[in-house]
Amino acid sequence: MVSTLEMSFEEAMEAAALWCGAWEQGDLSDEVLADKVADLVASRDGARGFFVVSLPAENPLMDRLPEPLVMALRLAGEGVVDLTVRNLAMSTAMAVYHLRVGADEQASGSKRVQRRSIELL
């Protein structure tokens, strides 16, 4: 298996989807998930993969924000803050665009990412 520091963006997305799903099913504790995410967000591609999967997902992880996960993201530092700000800016712009063109479902998804990004910040 590839180390999380060596994962490509695509591999990080796959790992994040697997871990978020396992957490939602109760197969991973908050602490184990936080450890895995901490390893993943240690690299730029890993962090990007985690946020691409977790921020828009129907999975409730980013709405509940377990304390161990919050701590892992805080310890990851500036890279996580930078990506979160970028996600906030992009999701805000996309929500406005989707509303203007009448794409209510897409606007709702963009607003979800926006809300979650604000909560993380």
QUIDA-V932012 format. One line per field, one symbol per residue. ss: DSSP state (H for helix, E for strand, - for the rest). Layout:
ss = ???
This chain:
ss = ---HHH--HHHHHHHHHHHHHHHH-----HHHHHHHHHHH---HHHHHHHHHHH------HHHH--HHHHHHHHHH-HHHHHHHHHHHHHHHHHHHHHHH---HHHHHHHHHHHHHHHHH-
